[in-house]
């Protein structure tokens, strides 16, 4: 049996010697690296060694240390020199070749200032001619970091919350709580985060409820290196909640008292709610009675108004029921050259061009006016217009609206008065005036922005109302209408404009003055001009402005 074993051993030794002799006689070689992981501290330097077997010079070989794949080079030696251009960016300036024993086939790459990201597997590659070999090796970078730091947070859930905190560990440390006897205590919670450098921040918490175990320790251990750091805290006795024999009695008494107070509060609330509901119901009934009484009174007042509405200068909305709404449109042929009539013929404004001194003096000697296309010769009609004053403080700011005879003269500076067949309301010198035989300044409670014009041909009246609050402004009575009458508008000062509003209710389309026919009941009036004067201004060409408004040429 012994001789058999000796013979087998001799054969194995012979085979190894034969292999070595065969390798010495050729270019074949092996690359050998450390079998165990290389452990190094974070921030320090370390070496990744490899050697050739059998021993031979590596000076003329191509050497490469890489991670993962062949192109991910940590260091490259080729042609007797370093090839930095083939290195990964993270290792440039940090990796260098240790070649003191290069002629004997022992070579290493030194990595300086180790980072957490350097941890992992590496391959060393040796090539001579067409023959090459490689070998794997592992680098483990460890960082013990700071801590653990143990501190009390405060009372929680009938105990004291304690937290253990550690920073800049690598790899992730193992956290363990223990009591004074060394018994392990599981963590209540454990949070772990990793910063931009790949280092771990760890925070573990524990609630200590037993005052007999008020001394606890927290340890953090690196799983690779096995090194452990520990910190202990002792929680003072007064910090723990104290139990009292009266505690149960106090809780029961508090519960009963709470139920009693809750019942009293509920009954009080219910009584107040019922009282409020009754008051609310009573107020609703009283309000209904008042409303019914107001409605009855309002109906009676409306009935009395309708019986003699011509004498009542109130209630513009009720007055409209006795008049027909007129769809007033502006006649561009009658517009002064300084006025702009919109394409819809519902809006008129003044040119805002810069004027010379001579033109400003000329403006003060003229009135810029335009007539409506509608010719009215009988019946009751009304329309509404909105006025806007661009700059009330500007000297000469003015507007006027109402009706006038179709035959009035409107060239240059003319007089808007009843004697000249104008029945108009005007704003001038900062106040509203009725241009009667003697102009009257009107004391109004509200400046009129939207004005209703009511023409009663048979009643011989022209009335003006503030359509915002329904109040009466002024009425011309016992008027003598001369032929056809037309809506009249004039304005002065840039920024001032007048817009025809859409009247509610039935809208009556009155005949165009250019198509009017003789009416037997019309009478002529002498207003200082011939009755044949139909075209109040010479016919002029209308041109449309870029903003969609019609513009008349300069006179």
C-alpha positions as CSV (number, residue, x, y, z in Angstrom):
1,X,0.0,0.0,0.0
2,X,2.8,2.4,0.9
3,X,4.8,1.6,-2.2
4,X,1.7,2.2,-4.4
5,X,1.3,5.7,-2.9
6,X,5.0,6.5,-3.4
7,X,4.7,5.5,-7.0
8,X,1.7,7.8,-7.6
9,X,3.5,10.8,-6.0
10,X,6.5,10.2,-8.1
11,X,4.4,10.2,-11.3
12,X,2.8,13.6,-10.3
13,X,6.2,15.2,-9.6
14,X,7.5,14.0,-12.9
15,X,4.4,15.4,-14.8
16,X,4.9,18.9,-13.2
17,X,8.7,18.9,-14.0
18,X,7.9,17.9,-17.6
19,X,5.4,20.8,-17.9
20,X,7.8,23.3,-16.6
21,X,10.6,22.1,-18.9
22,X,8.2,22.3,-21.9
23,X,7.2,25.9,-20.9
24,X,10.9,26.9,-20.5
25,X,11.5,25.8,-24.0
26,X,8.7,28.0,-25.5
27,X,7.1,31.5,-25.2
28,X,4.1,30.2,-23.2
29,X,3.3,31.8,-19.8
30,X,0.6,32.2,-17.2
31,X,-0.6,35.4,-15.3
32,X,-1.1,35.0,-11.6
33,X,-3.0,37.5,-9.4
34,X,-3.9,37.4,-5.6
35,X,-6.6,34.9,-4.9
36,X,-8.0,36.9,-1.9
37,X,-9.6,40.4,-2.3
38,X,-7.3,43.3,-1.8
39,X,-8.7,45.5,1.0
40,X,-7.8,49.2,1.2
41,X,-9.0,52.2,3.1
42,X,-11.0,55.0,1.4
43,X,-8.7,57.9,0.4
44,X,-5.4,55.9,0.7
45,X,-3.2,54.3,-2.1
46,X,-3.2,50.6,-3.0
47,X,-1.6,48.3,-5.6
48,X,-3.1,45.7,-7.9
49,X,-0.2,43.2,-8.5
50,X,0.2,40.5,-11.1
51,X,3.1,38.2,-12.1
52,X,4.2,35.9,-14.8
53,X,4.9,32.2,-14.4
54,X,7.4,31.1,-15.3
55,X,9.3,34.2,-14.4
56,X,10.3,36.2,-17.5
57,X,10.8,39.8,-18.4
58,X,7.6,41.9,-19.1
59,X,9.5,44.9,-20.5
60,X,8.6,44.2,-24.1
61,X,5.1,43.0,-23.4
62,X,1.8,44.8,-23.7
63,X,0.2,45.2,-20.3
64,X,-3.3,46.3,-19.5
65,X,-5.4,46.5,-16.3
66,X,-9.1,47.0,-17.1
67,X,-12.6,46.8,-15.5
68,X,-15.6,45.0,-17.0
69,X,-14.7,45.1,-20.7
70,X,-11.3,45.4,-22.5
71,X,-11.8,49.1,-23.5
72,X,-12.4,50.2,-19.9
73,X,-8.7,50.6,-19.3
74,X,-7.4,51.6,-15.9
75,X,-3.8,51.5,-17.1
76,X,-2.1,50.6,-20.5
77,X,1.6,49.9,-21.1
78,X,2.5,49.2,-24.7
79,X,5.7,49.6,-26.8
80,X,7.7,50.4,-23.7
81,X,5.6,53.4,-22.7
82,X,2.3,54.4,-20.9
83,X,-0.7,55.0,-23.1
84,X,-2.7,57.5,-21.1
85,X,-5.0,58.3,-24.0
86,X,-6.6,54.8,-23.6
87,X,-7.3,55.3,-19.9
88,X,-10.7,55.9,-18.3
89,X,-11.2,59.5,-17.3
90,X,-11.6,58.5,-13.6
91,X,-8.1,57.0,-13.4
92,X,-6.1,59.6,-15.3
93,X,-3.5,61.0,-13.0
94,X,-4.3,58.4,-10.3
95,X,-3.0,55.2,-11.8
96,X,0.7,54.4,-12.4
97,X,2.8,51.4,-13.2
98,X,5.1,49.9,-10.5
99,X,7.9,48.4,-12.5
100,X,10.9,47.9,-10.2
101,X,10.7,44.1,-10.8
102,X,9.4,44.2,-14.3
103,X,12.4,42.3,-15.6
104,X,11.5,39.4,-13.3
105,X,7.8,39.4,-14.5
106,X,6.4,41.1,-11.3
107,X,4.3,44.2,-12.2
108,X,1.6,46.2,-10.3
109,X,-0.6,49.2,-10.9
110,X,-0.8,51.7,-8.1
111,X,-4.1,53.6,-7.6
112,X,-3.9,56.8,-5.6
113,X,-6.6,58.4,-3.4
114,X,-9.0,55.5,-3.5
115,X,-12.7,56.3,-4.1
116,X,-15.8,54.3,-3.2
117,X,-16.4,53.8,-7.0
118,X,-13.0,52.0,-7.3
119,X,-14.3,49.0,-5.4
120,X,-14.9,46.0,-7.7
121,X,-13.3,43.4,-10.1
122,X,-10.3,44.1,-12.2
123,X,-8.5,42.1,-15.0
124,X,-4.7,42.2,-15.6
125,X,-3.8,41.3,-19.2
126,X,-0.3,40.4,-20.5
127,X,0.5,39.9,-24.2
128,X,3.7,38.8,-26.0
129,X,3.6,38.4,-29.7
130,X,0.4,36.4,-30.4
131,X,0.3,34.8,-27.0
132,X,-1.7,36.5,-24.2
133,X,-3.0,35.6,-20.8
134,X,-5.1,37.4,-18.2
135,X,-6.2,37.0,-14.5
136,X,-8.9,38.4,-12.3
137,X,-8.5,40.2,-9.0
138,X,-10.8,42.0,-6.6
139,X,-10.4,45.4,-4.8
140,X,-12.5,46.2,-1.8
141,X,-12.5,49.8,-0.7
142,X,-13.7,50.4,2.8
143,X,-14.6,53.6,4.7
144,X,-15.2,53.5,8.4
145,X,-16.8,57.0,8.4
146,X,-17.8,58.9,11.5
147,X,-19.9,57.8,14.3
148,X,-21.9,56.2,15.5
149,X,-23.4,59.2,17.3
150,X,-26.2,58.3,19.7
151,X,-28.7,60.9,21.1
152,X,-32.1,61.2,22.6
153,X,-34.9,62.7,20.4
154,X,-37.7,62.9,23.0
155,X,-40.7,61.1,24.6
156,X,-42.7,59.0,22.2
157,X,-45.3,56.2,22.5
158,X,-44.8,55.8,26.3
159,X,-41.0,55.7,26.0
160,X,-38.0,57.6,24.9
161,X,-36.9,57.7,21.2
162,X,-33.2,57.3,20.7
163,X,-31.4,57.7,17.4
164,X,-28.0,56.4,16.1
165,X,-26.4,58.2,13.2
166,X,-23.3,57.5,11.1
167,X,-21.9,59.3,8.1
168,X,-19.5,58.5,5.1
169,X,-19.4,54.7,5.5
170,X,-18.5,52.3,2.7
171,X,-19.8,49.8,2.0
172,X,-23.1,50.0,3.8
173,X,-22.4,49.3,7.5
174,X,-24.3,46.8,9.7
175,X,-26.2,48.6,12.5
176,X,-27.0,46.8,15.8
177,X,-28.6,47.9,19.1
178,X,-27.7,46.1,22.3
179,X,-28.6,46.5,26.0
180,X,-26.3,46.5,29.0
181,X,-26.3,42.6,29.0
182,X,-25.3,42.4,25.3
183,X,-28.8,41.3,24.2
184,X,-29.6,42.5,20.7
185,X,-32.5,44.9,20.2
186,X,-34.1,45.3,16.8
187,X,-34.3,48.8,15.4
188,X,-37.7,50.5,15.1
189,X,-36.6,52.2,11.8
190,X,-33.5,52.4,9.7
191,X,-32.8,54.9,6.9
192,X,-29.9,54.6,4.6
193,X,-28.9,57.1,1.8
194,X,-25.9,57.4,-0.5
195,X,-24.3,60.7,-1.4
196,X,-22.7,61.8,-4.7
197,X,-19.3,60.2,-3.6
198,X,-21.1,56.8,-3.2
199,X,-20.7,56.9,0.6
200,X,-23.5,55.8,2.9
201,X,-25.3,57.9,5.6
202,X,-27.2,55.7,8.1
203,X,-29.8,56.6,10.8
204,X,-31.4,54.0,13.0
205,X,-34.0,54.7,15.7
206,X,-35.2,52.8,18.8
207,X,-37.9,53.5,21.5
208,X,-36.8,52.5,25.0
209,X,-39.9,51.9,27.3
210,X,-38.3,49.9,30.1
211,X,-36.4,52.1,32.6
212,X,-34.4,49.1,33.8
213,X,-32.9,48.9,30.3
214,X,-32.1,52.6,30.0
215,X,-28.4,51.9,29.0
216,X,-28.3,51.0,25.3
217,X,-25.4,50.8,22.8
218,X,-25.3,51.3,19.0
219,X,-22.6,49.6,16.9
220,X,-21.7,50.0,13.2
221,X,-19.5,47.4,11.5
222,X,-17.9,47.3,8.1
223,X,-18.9,43.9,6.6
224,X,-15.6,43.5,4.6
225,X,-13.1,44.7,7.2
226,X,-14.9,43.5,10.3
227,X,-14.0,46.5,12.2
228,X,-16.7,47.8,14.6
229,X,-17.4,51.2,16.2
230,X,-19.7,51.5,19.3
231,X,-21.3,54.3,21.3
232,X,-23.4,53.9,24.4
233,X,-26.0,56.2,26.0
234,X,-27.6,56.1,29.4
235,X,-31.1,57.6,29.6
236,X,-31.7,59.4,33.0
237,X,-34.5,57.9,35.1
238,X,-36.6,61.1,35.3
239,X,-37.1,61.1,31.5
240,X,-39.3,57.9,31.6
241,X,-43.0,58.3,32.1
242,X,-44.2,57.5,35.7
243,X,-47.1,55.2,36.4
244,X,-49.6,56.2,39.2
245,X,-52.2,54.1,41.0
246,X,-54.6,56.9,40.4
247,X,-54.1,56.9,36.6
248,X,-56.9,54.3,35.8
249,X,-59.3,56.2,38.1
250,X,-58.4,59.5,36.5
251,X,-58.9,58.1,33.0
252,X,-62.3,56.6,33.9
253,X,-63.5,59.9,35.6
254,X,-62.3,61.9,32.6
255,X,-64.2,59.6,30.2
256,X,-67.5,59.9,32.2
257,X,-67.1,63.7,32.5
258,X,-66.4,64.0,28.8
259,X,-69.6,62.0,27.9
260,X,-71.6,64.3,30.3
261,X,-70.1,67.5,28.8
262,X,-70.7,66.2,25.3
263,X,-74.4,65.4,26.1
264,X,-74.9,68.9,27.5
265,X,-73.3,70.6,24.6
266,X,-75.4,68.6,22.1
267,X,-78.7,69.4,23.9
268,X,-77.7,73.1,24.0
269,X,-76.8,73.1,20.3
270,X,-80.1,71.3,19.4
271,X,-82.1,73.9,21.3
272,X,-80.3,76.8,19.6
273,X,-80.7,75.2,16.2
274,X,-84.5,74.8,16.7
275,X,-84.8,78.4,17.8
276,X,-82.8,79.6,14.7
277,X,-85.0,77.5,12.4
278,X,-88.2,79.0,13.9
279,X,-86.8,82.6,13.6
280,X,-85.7,81.8,10.0
281,X,-89.2,80.5,9.1
282,X,-90.8,83.6,10.7
283,X,-88.6,86.0,8.8
284,X,-89.4,84.2,5.5
285,X,-93.1,84.6,6.1
286,X,-92.7,88.3,7.0
287,X,-90.6,88.8,3.9
288,X,-93.2,87.1,1.7
289,X,-95.9,89.3,3.1
290,X,-93.8,92.4,2.5
291,X,-93.0,91.3,-1.1
292,X,-96.7,90.5,-1.8
293,X,-97.6,94.0,-0.5
294,X,-94.9,95.6,-2.6
295,X,-96.0,93.8,-5.6
296,X,-99.6,94.9,-5.1
297,X,-98.5,98.4,-4.6
298,X,-96.2,98.3,-7.5
299,X,-98.9,96.9,-9.8
300,X,-101.3,99.7,-8.7
301,X,-98.6,102.3,-9.2
302,X,-97.9,101.0,-12.7
303,X,-101.6,101.1,-13.5
304,X,-101.8,104.8,-12.4
305,X,-98.7,105.6,-14.4
306,X,-100.2,104.0,-17.6
307,X,-103.4,106.0,-17.2
308,X,-101.6,109.4,-17.5
309,X,-98.0,108.5,-18.5
310,X,-97.4,111.8,-20.4
311,X,-97.6,113.8,-17.2
312,X,-95.3,111.5,-15.3
313,X,-91.6,112.3,-15.9
314,X,-90.5,109.1,-14.1
315,X,-89.7,105.5,-14.8
316,X,-87.8,105.3,-18.1
317,X,-88.4,101.6,-18.4
318,X,-92.2,102.0,-18.1
319,X,-92.1,104.9,-20.5
320,X,-90.5,102.8,-23.2
321,X,-93.6,100.6,-23.3
322,X,-95.5,103.6,-24.9
323,X,-92.8,104.2,-27.5
324,X,-91.3,102.3,-30.4
325,X,-87.6,101.7,-30.5
326,X,-85.8,103.1,-33.5
327,X,-82.7,101.5,-35.0
328,X,-80.8,104.7,-35.5
329,X,-77.9,104.8,-37.9
330,X,-75.6,107.7,-38.7
331,X,-75.5,109.4,-42.1
332,X,-71.9,109.8,-43.3
333,X,-73.0,112.3,-45.9
334,X,-74.0,114.7,-43.2
335,X,-70.9,114.3,-41.1
336,X,-68.3,117.1,-40.6
337,X,-64.9,116.4,-42.1
338,X,-63.4,116.3,-38.6
339,X,-65.6,113.4,-37.6
340,X,-65.1,109.6,-38.2
341,X,-68.2,107.5,-38.6
342,X,-67.7,103.8,-38.1
343,X,-68.5,101.2,-40.8
344,X,-71.5,100.0,-38.8
345,X,-72.7,103.7,-38.7
346,X,-73.3,103.3,-34.9
347,X,-70.2,105.1,-33.7
348,X,-68.8,108.6,-34.2
349,X,-65.6,110.2,-32.9
350,X,-63.2,113.0,-33.8
351,X,-59.9,112.8,-35.6
352,X,-57.0,112.8,-33.2
353,X,-54.4,114.2,-35.6
354,X,-52.0,116.9,-34.3
355,X,-53.4,120.3,-35.2
356,X,-51.6,123.5,-36.0
357,X,-52.4,126.8,-34.2
358,X,-54.5,128.0,-37.2
359,X,-56.5,124.7,-37.2
360,X,-57.1,124.9,-33.5
361,X,-58.5,128.5,-33.9
362,X,-60.6,127.3,-36.8
363,X,-62.0,124.4,-34.6
364,X,-63.2,126.9,-32.0
365,X,-65.3,128.6,-34.7
366,X,-67.1,125.4,-35.8
367,X,-69.4,122.7,-34.5
368,X,-68.7,119.2,-35.6
369,X,-72.0,117.4,-36.1
370,X,-73.7,114.5,-37.9
371,X,-77.3,113.4,-38.4
372,X,-79.1,110.1,-38.2
373,X,-80.3,108.6,-41.4
374,X,-83.8,108.1,-39.9
375,X,-86.6,110.6,-40.8
376,X,-89.4,110.9,-38.2
377,X,-92.6,112.6,-39.0
378,X,-95.2,111.0,-36.7
379,X,-95.7,108.6,-33.8
380,X,-93.7,108.0,-30.6
381,X,-90.1,106.9,-30.9
382,X,-87.1,106.4,-28.7
383,X,-83.4,105.5,-29.0
384,X,-80.4,105.3,-26.7
385,X,-76.9,106.6,-27.0
386,X,-73.7,106.2,-24.9
387,X,-71.4,109.2,-24.6
388,X,-67.8,109.2,-23.6
389,X,-65.7,112.3,-22.7
390,X,-62.0,111.7,-23.4
391,X,-60.6,114.6,-21.3
392,X,-63.2,116.5,-19.3
393,X,-60.6,119.0,-18.1
394,X,-59.6,120.0,-21.6
395,X,-60.9,123.4,-22.6
396,X,-63.6,123.1,-25.3
397,X,-64.6,119.5,-24.6
398,X,-68.2,119.2,-25.6
399,X,-71.0,116.9,-26.9
400,X,-74.6,117.3,-27.7
401,X,-77.4,115.0,-28.8
402,X,-81.2,115.1,-29.5
403,X,-83.2,115.9,-32.6
404,X,-83.3,118.7,-35.2
405,X,-85.3,119.6,-38.2
406,X,-84.1,118.2,-41.5
407,X,-83.7,121.7,-42.9
408,X,-81.5,123.3,-40.3
409,X,-78.2,125.0,-41.3
410,X,-75.0,123.4,-39.8
411,X,-72.1,125.1,-41.5
412,X,-69.4,126.8,-39.5
413,X,-70.4,127.9,-35.9
414,X,-74.2,127.7,-35.7
415,X,-76.5,127.9,-32.7
416,X,-78.1,124.8,-31.3
417,X,-81.4,126.1,-29.8
418,X,-85.1,125.6,-29.9
419,X,-85.5,128.8,-32.0
420,X,-83.3,127.2,-34.7
421,X,-85.3,123.9,-34.6
422,X,-82.7,122.0,-32.3
423,X,-84.0,120.1,-29.3
424,X,-80.8,118.9,-27.8
425,X,-79.0,118.2,-24.5
426,X,-75.4,119.3,-24.3
427,X,-72.3,118.9,-22.2
428,X,-70.1,122.0,-22.2
429,X,-67.9,123.9,-19.8
430,X,-68.0,120.9,-17.4
431,X,-71.8,120.7,-17.0
432,X,-74.9,119.3,-18.6
433,X,-77.2,121.9,-20.1
434,X,-80.6,121.9,-21.9
435,X,-80.3,124.2,-24.9
436,X,-83.9,125.7,-24.6
437,X,-84.7,129.3,-25.6
438,X,-82.6,130.1,-22.6
439,X,-80.0,127.4,-21.9
440,X,-80.4,125.8,-18.5
441,X,-77.7,124.2,-16.4
442,X,-79.1,120.9,-14.9
443,X,-78.3,119.7,-11.4
444,X,-78.1,116.0,-11.8
445,X,-77.5,113.4,-9.1
446,X,-75.5,111.3,-11.6
447,X,-73.5,112.2,-14.7
448,X,-75.4,110.6,-17.6
449,X,-73.4,108.1,-19.6
450,X,-76.2,106.3,-21.4
451,X,-79.0,108.7,-22.5
452,X,-82.5,107.8,-23.8
453,X,-84.1,110.2,-26.3
454,X,-88.0,110.0,-26.4
455,X,-89.8,111.8,-29.3
456,X,-93.6,112.1,-29.0
457,X,-94.7,113.8,-32.2
458,X,-98.4,114.1,-31.3
459,X,-97.6,115.0,-27.7
460,X,-95.1,117.7,-29.0
461,X,-92.4,116.7,-26.5
462,X,-88.8,115.6,-26.6
463,X,-87.6,114.0,-23.3
464,X,-84.2,112.8,-22.1
465,X,-83.6,110.1,-19.5
466,X,-80.6,108.6,-17.7
467,X,-81.0,105.0,-18.8
468,X,-78.6,103.8,-16.1
469,X,-80.7,104.8,-13.1
470,X,-84.0,105.6,-15.0
471,X,-84.0,109.2,-13.8
472,X,-85.5,112.0,-15.8
473,X,-83.1,114.6,-17.2
474,X,-85.1,117.2,-19.1
475,X,-88.1,117.6,-21.4
476,X,-88.9,120.1,-24.3
477,X,-92.6,120.6,-24.3
478,X,-95.1,122.5,-26.6
479,X,-92.6,122.0,-29.4
480,X,-93.3,123.0,-33.0
481,X,-91.7,120.4,-35.3
482,X,-90.8,121.7,-38.7
483,X,-91.0,119.1,-41.4
484,X,-89.1,115.9,-40.9
485,X,-86.9,115.6,-37.7
486,X,-83.7,113.5,-37.5
487,X,-81.5,112.3,-34.7
488,X,-78.7,114.8,-34.1
489,X,-75.2,114.4,-32.6
490,X,-72.3,116.8,-32.2
491,X,-69.0,116.5,-30.4
492,X,-65.8,118.4,-29.8
493,X,-62.3,117.4,-28.4
494,X,-60.2,114.3,-29.3
495,X,-61.1,111.2,-27.3
496,X,-64.8,112.1,-27.1
497,X,-67.2,109.7,-28.9
498,X,-70.9,108.8,-29.1
499,X,-72.2,105.3,-29.8
500,X,-75.7,104.3,-30.7
501,X,-76.9,101.5,-28.3
502,X,-79.1,98.6,-29.2
503,X,-82.5,99.4,-27.7
504,X,-84.4,96.5,-26.1
505,X,-87.9,95.5,-27.3
506,X,-89.4,96.0,-30.8
507,X,-87.2,97.9,-33.2
508,X,-88.8,100.1,-35.8
509,X,-87.0,100.8,-39.1
510,X,-87.9,104.4,-40.1
511,X,-87.6,105.5,-43.7
512,X,-84.2,106.8,-44.9
513,X,-84.3,110.6,-45.4
514,X,-82.9,110.2,-48.9
515,X,-86.0,108.2,-49.8
516,X,-88.6,110.3,-47.9
517,X,-91.9,111.3,-49.5
518,X,-94.1,114.3,-48.8
519,X,-96.4,114.0,-45.8
520,X,-99.5,116.1,-45.7
521,X,-99.5,117.0,-42.0
522,X,-95.9,118.4,-42.0
523,X,-95.6,122.2,-41.6
524,X,-92.7,124.5,-42.6
525,X,-90.8,126.7,-40.1
526,X,-88.7,129.7,-40.8
527,X,-85.4,129.1,-39.1
528,X,-83.4,131.5,-41.1
529,X,-82.7,129.2,-44.1
530,X,-84.6,128.0,-47.1
531,X,-86.9,125.0,-46.6
532,X,-85.3,123.4,-49.7
533,X,-82.0,122.9,-47.8
534,X,-81.9,119.1,-47.6
535,X,-78.2,118.5,-48.0
536,X,-76.9,120.1,-44.9
537,X,-73.3,119.6,-46.1
538,X,-72.1,119.0,-49.7
539,X,-72.1,115.2,-50.5
540,X,-68.7,113.8,-49.7
541,X,-66.9,110.6,-50.4
542,X,-66.7,108.2,-47.4
543,X,-63.4,106.3,-47.0
544,X,-62.9,103.4,-44.5
545,X,-60.1,103.8,-41.9
546,X,-57.9,100.8,-41.1
547,X,-59.8,100.2,-37.8
548,X,-63.1,99.6,-39.7
549,X,-64.4,103.2,-39.3
550,X,-65.6,105.5,-42.1
551,X,-63.7,108.6,-42.6
552,X,-64.7,111.8,-44.4
553,X,-62.3,113.9,-46.4
554,X,-61.4,117.4,-45.1
555,X,-63.6,120.2,-46.1
